[in-house]
């Protein structure tokens, strides 16, 4: 999977799409909240009140999508301190990729690169 991921992302420019930022919101860990709020020069509680909400699972997520931090050119305005979930998206390079098949299935509908990676995986498995 790592090879397929690397091959695809040598060809893919996420700035031409940003569908992940436009249609879904990441989970924010405590470390994410602290890091981002520091960058924005606000207290973590202020950041949470302004941008986040607890979802049905009790996770901290964005109040709304598209992401507040996505600008008109598809750039992330907090890119260097973005949440861990954003840094790892679309998760196609995880060592234990087989453990996140449900997540990958969801990402197939969101991320064209994920779709191409899985299609190539299928092609290679059939070719065998």
C-alpha angles and dihedrals in degrees: 000000000000091000093048090048093049093047092051096046092050085065101033126086106196091196090072090061117017088173090145090060093042099049110025138038128220127233112255117219122205088255090052092051093048094047095047096042090051090053091049090047095238136114117267091244091054090050091051093048093047101043113010143062135182113255127214090278093051093253122139110245137160116287089230145358143266090063114265089225096056112101129207092269092054091254121140109235091206096038098137092051099031120142119281090245089059093047090053098042128154087022093214092131098058116131091228095041091152089068094064102049092129091054091047090051089055091046091054087072094048108035122053090197091057089051092052092047093053092044089053091047090053091047092052093046092052091045087048 
